[in-house]
Amino acid sequence: MADVHENNRNVIKPWRDALYDFDRHRVMAAAKSVFRRDAVVHLAHPFETLDGPAALVEDALFALHAAMPDFERRDTIVMAGDSPLGNSWVGCCGFYTGTFEQPFLDIPPTGHQASMRFHEFYRVEDGKVVEFQALWDIPELMMQANAWPMVPSLGREWQVPGPATQDGIMMGPRDGERSANSQKLVSAMLAGLGNYASGGVEGMQLEKYWHPKFSWYGPSGIGTGRGLAGFRNWHQIPFLNGMPDRVGSVGKGDLFADGDYVGFTAWPGMHMSISGDGFLGIAPSGQKITMRSLDFWRCENGMIRENWVLVDLLHVYHQIGVDVLARMREFNKARP
């Protein structure tokens, strides 16, 4: 017999299928059947909070489809579970892809196949999606168009892979015991991150939780780090140097697990001030900001082996008064 989490994964399957074989009428019909009419819809900057699922389709997805007429969705992780806050979530990780033929958000088209990562979280009640939170890696699309106008990434920029084990699309009843163990592991690791204030980087004891061959797949603009050294050099050290007062939402956001996979969502996920050495080329003016981050982890033999992270970097810049899209237009207005 299907359990509630298998049922919740199945709730969004018509939506995922419609976005794979993209047809405008089918996508709109799927939105009406999968989402509750008054569902809350949060999307990355510059879309922000949209006026329900119809606006998600018409204002965001149709625009992407116009830019990529052979557009399709590819999922690498689909998982579901309950959070300690009592919410039931489905989490999806993957990318949208197609031939980039027309501008999208004024990003110049390449004429070649392009891809853009997504992280999506669906809160389900009584067989309907009542809340949607999603980040699109729009800087990734800018980079493929050679149109990224901000500082270069410290980490590796590439086509971020799906799980090494190729088992991220969870099917069948959820394994409660395995899920609980995965959630406990990630929860302990996140608690360790909070020890920075008292014990510095060493106080986090991340080597207890992360596999020696751990991969941290950050957003475009930050990039991928391999192993603990790669994570620290290309993300953690610059991040903490620039925002040492950062406060996360552990205990306030939704952490949930499905087998070896764990997801976390909060909107926003962190609060901090840009100080110290600054961050991503942003001057350390003491500006207070929030940060949206949607995360997935894969656990393996009691260790965390992979971590997919998207951060709404365009929203970070927006909060300090930098319009990245306008800057991109200035850099690229000489293009035909």
C-alpha positions as CSV (number, residue, x, y, z in Angstrom):
1,M,0.0,0.0,0.0
2,A,1.3,3.5,-0.9
3,D,2.3,5.7,2.0
4,V,1.6,9.4,2.3
5,H,5.0,10.3,0.9
6,E,4.7,8.1,-2.1
7,N,1.3,9.6,-2.7
8,N,2.7,13.1,-2.4
9,R,5.5,12.3,-4.9
10,N,2.7,11.1,-7.2
11,V,0.7,14.3,-6.7
12,I,3.3,16.3,-8.6
13,K,4.1,13.7,-11.3
14,P,1.6,15.1,-13.8
15,W,3.2,18.5,-13.4
16,R,6.7,17.0,-13.9
17,D,5.6,15.0,-16.9
18,A,3.9,18.1,-18.5
19,L,7.1,20.1,-18.2
20,Y,9.2,17.2,-19.8
21,D,7.0,17.1,-22.9
22,F,6.2,20.8,-22.9
23,D,2.9,21.8,-24.3
24,R,1.4,25.0,-23.1
25,H,-2.2,23.7,-22.8
26,R,-1.0,20.6,-21.0
27,V,1.2,22.6,-18.6
28,M,-1.6,24.9,-17.7
29,A,-4.0,22.0,-17.2
30,A,-1.4,20.3,-14.9
31,A,-1.0,23.4,-12.9
32,K,-4.8,23.6,-12.3
33,S,-5.0,20.0,-11.2
34,V,-1.8,19.8,-9.1
35,F,-1.8,23.2,-7.3
36,R,-4.5,24.5,-5.1
37,R,-5.9,27.6,-6.7
38,D,-4.7,29.9,-3.8
39,A,-1.3,28.2,-3.5
40,V,1.6,30.5,-2.4
41,V,4.2,30.6,-5.2
42,H,7.8,31.9,-4.5
43,L,10.3,32.0,-7.3
44,A,13.9,33.4,-7.6
45,H,14.6,37.1,-8.3
46,P,13.4,38.9,-10.4
47,F,10.1,36.9,-10.4
48,E,9.7,36.9,-6.6
49,T,6.3,36.0,-5.1
50,L,3.9,35.4,-8.0
51,D,0.1,35.6,-8.0
52,G,-0.6,31.9,-7.8
53,P,0.2,28.9,-10.0
54,A,-1.3,30.5,-13.1
55,A,1.3,33.3,-12.9
56,L,4.0,30.8,-12.4
57,V,3.1,29.2,-15.7
58,E,2.3,32.4,-17.7
59,D,4.9,34.8,-16.4
60,A,7.9,32.4,-15.8
61,L,7.6,29.1,-17.6
62,F,6.0,30.4,-20.8
63,A,8.8,33.0,-21.0
64,L,11.4,30.3,-20.6
65,H,9.6,28.2,-23.2
66,A,9.6,31.1,-25.6
67,A,13.3,31.4,-25.3
68,M,13.8,27.6,-25.6
69,P,11.1,26.3,-27.9
70,D,12.3,22.7,-27.4
71,F,12.3,23.2,-23.7
72,E,12.2,20.2,-21.4
73,R,12.5,19.4,-17.7
74,R,15.0,16.8,-16.3
75,D,14.8,15.7,-12.7
76,T,17.8,14.2,-10.9
77,I,16.2,14.0,-7.4
78,V,12.6,13.6,-6.4
79,M,12.0,13.0,-2.7
80,A,9.4,13.5,0.0
81,G,9.0,13.6,3.7
82,D,7.7,15.3,6.8
83,S,9.6,18.0,8.6
84,P,9.8,18.5,12.4
85,L,7.5,21.5,11.9
86,G,4.7,19.1,10.8
87,N,4.8,20.0,7.1
88,S,4.8,17.5,4.2
89,W,7.1,18.3,1.4
90,V,8.2,17.0,-2.0
91,G,11.7,18.2,-3.1
92,C,12.9,18.2,-6.7
93,C,16.4,18.9,-8.0
94,G,17.3,19.0,-11.7
95,F,17.6,21.3,-14.7
96,Y,15.7,22.8,-17.5
97,T,17.3,22.5,-21.0
98,G,16.7,23.3,-24.6
99,T,18.1,25.2,-27.6
100,F,18.5,28.8,-26.4
101,E,17.0,30.6,-29.5
102,Q,15.5,33.8,-28.0
103,P,16.4,36.2,-25.1
104,F,15.3,35.2,-21.6
105,L,15.3,38.1,-19.1
106,D,17.4,39.9,-21.8
107,I,20.1,37.2,-21.5
108,P,21.3,36.9,-25.1
109,P,20.6,33.6,-26.8
110,T,23.4,31.3,-27.9
111,G,21.7,29.2,-30.6
112,H,23.1,26.2,-28.7
113,Q,21.6,23.8,-26.1
114,A,21.6,25.5,-22.7
115,S,20.7,24.4,-19.2
116,M,19.5,26.0,-16.0
117,R,19.5,24.3,-12.7
118,F,16.4,24.3,-10.4
119,H,15.6,23.4,-6.8
120,E,11.9,23.1,-6.1
121,F,10.0,22.4,-2.9
122,Y,6.3,21.6,-2.9
123,R,4.3,21.6,0.4
124,V,1.3,19.2,0.0
125,E,-1.9,19.1,2.0
126,D,-4.8,16.8,1.2
127,G,-3.5,15.9,-2.2
128,K,-2.8,19.4,-3.5
129,V,0.2,21.7,-3.6
130,V,-0.4,24.6,-1.2
131,E,3.0,26.2,-1.3
132,F,5.8,26.3,-3.9
133,Q,9.4,27.5,-3.3
134,A,11.9,27.4,-6.2
135,L,15.3,28.8,-7.1
136,W,16.4,29.0,-10.8
137,D,20.1,29.3,-11.4
138,I,19.7,32.3,-13.7
139,P,23.4,33.2,-13.4
140,E,24.2,29.8,-14.9
141,L,22.3,30.8,-18.1
142,M,24.2,34.1,-18.2
143,M,27.5,32.3,-18.0
144,Q,26.6,30.0,-20.9
145,A,25.8,33.1,-22.9
146,N,29.2,34.7,-21.9
147,A,27.1,37.5,-20.3
148,W,27.8,37.2,-16.5
149,P,28.5,40.8,-15.4
150,M,29.7,40.2,-11.9
151,V,32.8,38.8,-10.3
152,P,34.2,35.4,-11.4
153,S,33.5,32.2,-9.4
154,L,36.1,30.8,-7.1
155,G,34.8,27.3,-7.5
156,R,34.4,25.1,-10.6
157,E,31.7,26.1,-13.0
158,W,30.3,23.2,-15.0
159,Q,27.2,21.1,-15.7
160,V,26.5,20.0,-12.2
161,P,25.8,16.2,-12.1
162,G,23.0,14.3,-10.5
163,P,23.7,11.8,-7.8
164,A,26.7,9.5,-8.3
165,T,24.5,6.6,-7.5
166,Q,21.8,7.5,-10.1
167,D,19.1,6.7,-7.6
168,G,17.7,10.2,-6.8
169,I,14.2,9.6,-8.2
170,M,12.6,8.0,-5.1
171,M,9.9,5.5,-5.9
172,G,7.7,3.3,-3.8
173,P,7.0,3.6,-0.1
174,R,9.4,5.7,1.9
175,D,11.9,3.8,4.1
176,G,11.2,5.4,7.5
177,E,14.3,4.1,9.4
178,R,16.7,4.9,6.6
179,S,15.2,8.3,6.2
180,A,15.4,9.0,9.9
181,N,19.1,8.1,10.0
182,S,19.8,10.4,7.0
183,Q,17.9,13.3,8.6
184,K,19.7,12.8,11.9
185,L,23.1,12.9,10.2
186,V,22.4,16.1,8.3
187,S,20.8,17.7,11.3
188,A,23.9,17.0,13.4
189,M,26.1,18.5,10.6
190,L,24.0,21.6,10.5
191,A,24.2,22.0,14.3
192,G,28.0,21.7,13.9
193,L,28.0,24.6,11.5
194,G,26.6,26.7,14.4
195,N,29.8,26.1,16.4
196,Y,31.7,28.6,14.3
197,A,31.1,31.5,16.7
198,S,32.6,29.6,19.6
199,G,35.2,27.3,18.0
200,G,36.0,28.6,14.6
201,V,36.1,26.4,11.5
202,E,37.7,23.6,13.5
203,G,34.8,23.7,16.0
204,M,32.4,22.7,13.3
205,Q,34.0,19.2,13.1
206,L,32.8,18.7,9.5
207,E,35.2,15.8,9.0
208,K,32.9,13.8,11.3
209,Y,30.0,14.2,8.8
210,W,31.4,14.6,5.3
211,H,33.0,11.9,3.2
212,P,36.6,12.5,2.2
213,K,35.4,12.5,-1.5
214,F,32.5,14.9,-0.7
215,S,31.3,17.2,-3.5
216,W,29.6,20.5,-2.7
217,Y,27.7,21.7,-5.8
218,G,27.2,25.4,-5.3
219,P,25.3,27.9,-7.4
220,S,26.8,29.5,-10.5
221,G,28.7,32.6,-9.2
222,I,30.2,30.4,-6.5
223,G,30.8,27.1,-8.2
224,T,31.6,23.5,-7.0
225,G,34.1,22.6,-4.3
226,R,35.6,19.1,-4.0
227,G,36.3,17.7,-0.5
228,L,36.5,19.6,2.7
229,A,39.4,21.7,1.4
230,G,37.5,22.6,-1.7
231,F,34.4,23.6,0.2
232,R,36.4,25.7,2.6
233,N,38.6,27.4,0.1
234,W,36.0,28.2,-2.6
235,H,33.0,28.9,-0.4
236,Q,33.1,28.7,3.4
237,I,36.1,30.9,4.1
238,P,35.1,33.7,1.8
239,F,31.5,33.4,3.0
240,L,32.4,33.6,6.7
241,N,35.0,36.3,6.2
242,G,32.4,38.5,4.5
243,M,29.4,37.7,6.8
244,P,30.7,36.4,10.1
245,D,27.4,37.3,11.9
246,R,25.3,35.0,9.6
247,V,22.4,33.2,11.4
248,G,20.8,30.2,9.8
249,S,17.3,28.9,10.0
250,V,18.1,25.5,11.5
251,G,15.1,24.6,13.7
252,K,13.0,27.2,11.9
253,G,13.0,25.8,8.4
254,D,11.8,22.5,7.1
255,L,14.3,19.6,7.1
256,F,13.0,16.3,5.7
257,A,14.4,13.0,4.4
258,D,13.6,10.2,2.0
259,G,16.0,7.2,2.1
260,D,19.5,8.5,1.6
261,Y,18.3,12.0,0.6
262,V,17.7,15.0,2.8
263,G,16.2,18.4,1.8
264,F,16.0,21.7,3.5
265,T,13.9,24.8,2.8
266,A,13.3,28.1,4.4
267,W,12.3,31.4,2.8
268,P,14.7,33.0,3.5
269,G,17.2,30.6,5.0
270,M,19.7,33.0,6.5
271,H,20.2,36.5,7.9
272,M,23.5,38.4,7.9
273,S,25.4,41.6,7.4
274,I,28.0,42.1,4.7
275,S,31.2,43.1,6.6
276,G,34.7,41.9,7.1
277,D,36.3,41.2,3.6
278,G,33.0,41.7,1.7
279,F,31.4,38.9,-0.3
280,L,31.4,38.2,-4.1
281,G,33.0,41.6,-4.7
282,I,30.4,43.4,-2.6
283,A,31.9,46.1,-0.5
284,P,31.7,45.5,3.3
285,S,29.3,48.3,4.1
286,G,27.5,46.5,7.0
287,Q,24.4,46.1,4.8
288,K,21.9,43.7,6.4
289,I,20.5,41.1,4.0
290,T,18.7,37.8,3.9
291,M,19.7,34.9,1.7
292,R,17.5,32.3,0.1
293,S,19.1,28.8,-0.1
294,L,17.5,25.5,-1.0
295,D,19.6,22.4,-0.3
296,F,19.8,18.7,-1.0
297,W,22.2,16.1,0.5
298,R,22.9,12.5,-0.3
299,C,24.1,10.3,2.5
300,E,26.2,7.1,2.1
301,N,27.3,4.7,4.8
302,G,26.8,7.2,7.6
303,M,28.5,10.1,5.8
304,I,27.4,12.9,3.6
305,R,28.8,12.3,0.1
306,E,27.1,15.0,-2.0
307,N,25.4,18.4,-1.4
308,W,23.5,20.4,-4.0
309,V,23.0,24.1,-3.1
310,L,21.3,26.9,-4.9
311,V,21.4,30.5,-3.5
312,D,19.4,33.4,-5.0
313,L,22.5,35.5,-5.8
314,L,20.5,37.9,-7.9
315,H,18.4,38.7,-4.8
316,V,21.5,39.2,-2.7
317,Y,22.8,41.8,-5.2
318,H,19.3,43.3,-5.4
319,Q,19.2,44.0,-1.7
320,I,22.3,46.1,-1.9
321,G,21.0,48.1,-4.8
322,V,22.8,46.3,-7.7
323,D,20.6,45.3,-10.6
324,V,22.5,42.5,-12.1
325,L,20.2,42.2,-15.1
326,A,20.5,45.9,-15.9
327,R,24.3,45.6,-15.6
328,M,24.3,42.6,-17.9
329,R,22.3,44.6,-20.5
330,E,24.9,47.4,-20.4
331,F,27.7,44.9,-20.9
332,N,26.0,43.3,-23.8
333,K,24.1,46.0,-25.7
334,A,26.7,46.1,-28.4
335,R,25.8,42.5,-29.4
336,P,23.7,42.2,-32.5
